[in-house]
Amino acid sequence: MDEDDFDYENAMSILVPVLTNQLTTMTFVVPTEFADRVQMHALQVIESFEQHPSSSNMDENNKMMQAMSFVIQNAFQSYLVDEFPPEIE
């Protein structure tokens, strides 16, 4: 397929995270119910952020990814600091 033949109007969007030396990606296999709960919390974060008087608009292209990252990082941080069972350490 030549570049001239590419159908830009019907192409699927691909989200590529911007990574630096301080960031990486992680992939998990989880039950769909868990993923749904994370997404629901992320939507609540987005809604709260958008309703906050001092907030600026989040980038429409990746606000769900940012919010899900925020939810997961906070949940893991809480678990690792506050609830990590001593017998596993």
VENWO-V572595 format. One line per field, one symbol per residue. phi: phi as a letter, one per 20 degrees, with the letter a starting at -180 (. if undefined). Layout:
# VENWO-V572595
phi=???
This chain:
# VENWO-V572595
phi=.fgfefeffdffecedfedcfecbdcccdcffffgfffffffffffffffeffeedfffgfbfffffffgffffffffffeecffgfef
